[in-house]
Amino acid sequence: MTMNTIIQNIEELKTTVKINANMPFEAIKPYIADAADIYLTPFLGEPFMRFVDENPSDPAIGRLLPYLRRALGPLSVMLYTHEGSIHIGDSGHTVQKGERFSPASDTKIAQVIESLAF
């Protein structure tokens, strides 16, 4: 599992994908690690990903980071999209509409369940 050294903050994520300026980085941070594990590690290998995490100031890694971010950013947002669009709490599954929360549709709930199963 990666330690999120490829994308460390919302500004780095914004260089790869258009996102709302109000999105808290903590909301998407778990999906960055998941996207790295699911999509990058199988192609780049665990030793390389570990090296990236353990040596973020290495000049060679510094030259590769823009390319790694360009791959990882959109994949992270893709994983976040379904789960991030629904709220799960005491009121059940809801979606935000303006200032209010409304019940989530069965379709939206099914999309979230499918995304959780990856």
Phi, psi and chi 1 to 4 in degrees:
 res  aa     phi    psi   chi1   chi2   chi3   chi4
   1 MET       -  137.0 -175.9  158.6  173.9      -
   2 THR   -80.2  163.1   70.5      -      -      -
   3 MET  -104.0   16.2  -56.6  -64.3  -74.6      -
   4 ASN    64.7   36.0  -71.6  -28.1      -      -
   5 THR   -83.9  -14.3   57.1      -      -      -
   6 ILE   -73.6  -46.7  -63.4  171.1      -      -
   7 ILE  -123.8  110.5  -61.5  175.2      -      -
   8 GLN  -104.5  -11.2  -63.2 -176.2   36.8      -
   9 ASN  -157.4  171.8   56.0   56.3      -      -
  10 ILE   -65.4  -32.6 -158.5   74.5      -      -
  11 GLU   -65.5  -40.4  -66.1  -54.3  -42.2      -
  12 GLU   -65.9  -38.2  -69.7  176.1   -7.2      -
  13 LEU   -64.8  -39.9 -178.6   60.7      -      -
  14 LYS   -63.5  -19.8  -75.7 -178.2 -174.5  178.5
  15 THR   -74.1  -11.7   65.8      -      -      -
  16 THR  -115.0  -20.4   66.7      -      -      -
  17 VAL  -154.6  147.2   66.5      -      -      -
  18 LYS   -80.9  119.6  -66.9 -179.5 -177.5 -179.1
  19 ILE  -135.8  160.9   55.8  171.3      -      -
  20 ASN   -66.2  135.5 -173.5  -35.5      -      -
  21 ALA   -63.0  -21.4      -      -      -      -
  22 ASN   -87.3   -5.0  -63.5  -32.8      -      -
  23 MET   -67.0  122.8  173.1 -171.5  -98.0      -
  24 PRO   -72.7  136.4   21.2  -26.2      -      -
  25 PHE   -60.4  -34.2 -175.6   66.8      -      -
  26 GLU   -61.3  -25.5  -66.6  -55.9  -46.0      -
  27 ALA   -71.0  -33.7      -      -      -      -
  28 ILE  -101.8  -14.2 -162.5  161.5      -      -
  29 LYS   -52.7  -44.2 -170.3  174.0  178.8  179.5
  30 PRO   -62.4  -29.8  -17.5   27.0      -      -
  31 TYR   -75.7  -23.3  -58.3   94.0      -      -
  32 ILE   -67.3  -46.1  -65.5  170.4      -      -
  33 ALA   -63.6  -42.8      -      -      -      -
  34 ASP   -62.5  -44.6  -72.1  -12.5      -      -
  35 ALA   -63.3  -39.2      -      -      -      -
  36 ALA   -63.1  -44.7      -      -      -      -
  37 ASP   -66.2  -40.2  -69.1  -18.3      -      -
  38 ILE   -78.9  -42.6  -65.6  166.0      -      -
  39 TYR  -106.7  -37.7  -60.0  109.4      -      -
  40 LEU   -87.8  -46.9  -64.9 -172.9      -      -
  41 THR   -57.4  -41.8  -59.0      -      -      -
  42 PRO   -60.7  -28.5  -25.6   35.3      -      -
  43 PHE   -93.2  -35.0  -68.9   99.3      -      -
  44 LEU   -96.6  -19.9  -59.9  174.2      -      -
  45 GLY    91.8  147.5      -      -      -      -
  46 GLU   -63.8  -40.4  -74.3 -174.0   32.8      -
  47 PRO   -60.1  -40.9  -25.3   35.2      -      -
  48 PHE   -66.1  -45.5  175.8   78.5      -      -
  49 MET   -64.0  -37.3  -65.6  -59.6  -74.0      -
  50 ARG   -64.4  -41.1 -163.9  172.8  -43.3  109.7
  51 PHE   -61.7  -42.3 -176.0   82.1      -      -
  52 VAL   -59.1  -47.2  169.8      -      -      -
  53 ASP   -64.8  -38.2  -75.5  -22.5      -      -
  54 GLU   -86.5  -15.4  -66.2  170.4   -0.5      -
  55 ASN  -134.1   54.5  -58.6  -76.6      -      -
  56 PRO   -65.0  -20.6   23.1  -31.4      -      -
  57 SER   -92.8    1.3   59.8      -      -      -
  58 ASP   -62.2  131.1 -175.9  -76.1      -      -
  59 PRO   -57.1  -36.1  -21.8   30.0      -      -
  60 ALA   -66.4  -40.9      -      -      -      -
  61 ILE   -66.0  -40.6  -61.9  -57.8      -      -
  62 GLY   -56.7  -37.3      -      -      -      -
  63 ARG   -72.9  -28.7  -71.1 -171.2  -61.5  -85.4
  64 LEU   -85.1  -23.6  -71.3  174.1      -      -
  65 LEU   -53.5  -43.4  -82.2  177.0      -      -
  66 PRO   -58.3  -36.1  -23.9   33.1      -      -
  67 TYR   -74.0  -40.5  -58.8  102.6      -      -
  68 LEU   -64.7  -41.0  -65.6  171.2      -      -
  69 ARG   -64.3  -40.8  -73.5 -178.2 -174.3  132.1
  70 ARG   -62.2  -31.7 -164.0  163.8   71.1 -169.3
  71 ALA   -80.3  -43.9      -      -      -      -
  72 LEU   -75.6  -35.5 -171.0   56.9      -      -
  73 GLY   -57.3  -59.0      -      -      -      -
  74 PRO   -62.0  -35.5  -24.2   33.7      -      -
  75 LEU   -66.6  -36.4  -67.3  168.2      -      -
  76 SER   -65.7  -45.1  -58.6      -      -      -
  77 VAL   -65.7  -36.0  171.7      -      -      -
  78 MET   -59.9  -45.1  178.2 -171.2   71.9      -
  79 LEU   -66.3  -35.5  -69.9  178.6      -      -
  80 TYR   -72.6  -30.5  167.5   81.8      -      -
  81 THR   -51.4  -56.0  -62.3      -      -      -
  82 HIS   -67.8  -47.7  -71.7  -58.2      -      -
  83 GLU   -68.4  -35.5  -66.9  174.2   50.2      -
  84 GLY   -73.3  -16.2      -      -      -      -
  85 SER   -90.1   -0.8   67.2      -      -      -
  86 ILE  -130.9  144.7 -165.2  167.8      -      -
  87 HIS  -109.6  134.4  -58.6  -86.8      -      -
  88 ILE  -117.4  121.2  -58.2  169.7      -      -
  89 GLY  -160.1 -159.8      -      -      -      -
  90 ASP   -59.3  -28.5  -66.0  -18.9      -      -
  91 SER   -86.8    5.9  -59.3      -      -      -
  92 GLY    91.5 -151.0      -      -      -      -
  93 HIS   -90.6  117.8  -63.4   82.7      -      -
  94 THR  -131.0  161.6   58.9      -      -      -
  95 VAL  -124.6  149.0  -67.7      -      -      -
  96 GLN   -89.1  131.3 -170.6  167.5    1.4      -
  97 LYS  -128.2   98.6  -65.6 -177.1  178.2 -178.2
  98 GLY    68.8 -124.8      -      -      -      -
  99 GLU   -89.9   -9.1  -63.5  -69.6  -40.7      -
 100 ARG  -108.6  161.9  -60.7 -179.8   24.4 -128.9
 101 PHE  -112.4  137.9  -72.2   91.3      -      -
 102 SER  -123.2  157.4  -59.1      -      -      -
 103 PRO   -58.8  139.1  -22.1   31.7      -      -
 104 ALA   -75.5  146.1      -      -      -      -
 105 SER   -71.7  159.5   69.0      -      -      -
 106 ASP   -59.9  -36.4  -69.5  -18.3      -      -
 107 THR   -63.2  -45.3  -57.6      -      -      -
 108 LYS   -63.6  -42.0  180.0   65.0   82.6  176.0
 109 ILE   -63.8  -41.7  -66.6  168.7      -      -
 110 ALA   -62.4  -38.3      -      -      -      -
 111 GLN   -63.8  -40.9  -71.0  172.3  -23.9      -
 112 VAL   -66.2  -44.2  170.5      -      -      -
 113 ILE   -60.6  -42.7  -69.9  169.5      -      -
 114 GLU   -63.9  -41.1 -176.0  177.2  -24.2      -
 115 SER   -69.0  -30.6   74.8      -      -      -
 116 LEU   -70.7  -22.5  -72.0  170.7      -      -
 117 ALA   -83.7  -10.3      -      -      -      -
 118 PHE   -19.2      -   59.2   80.3      -      -
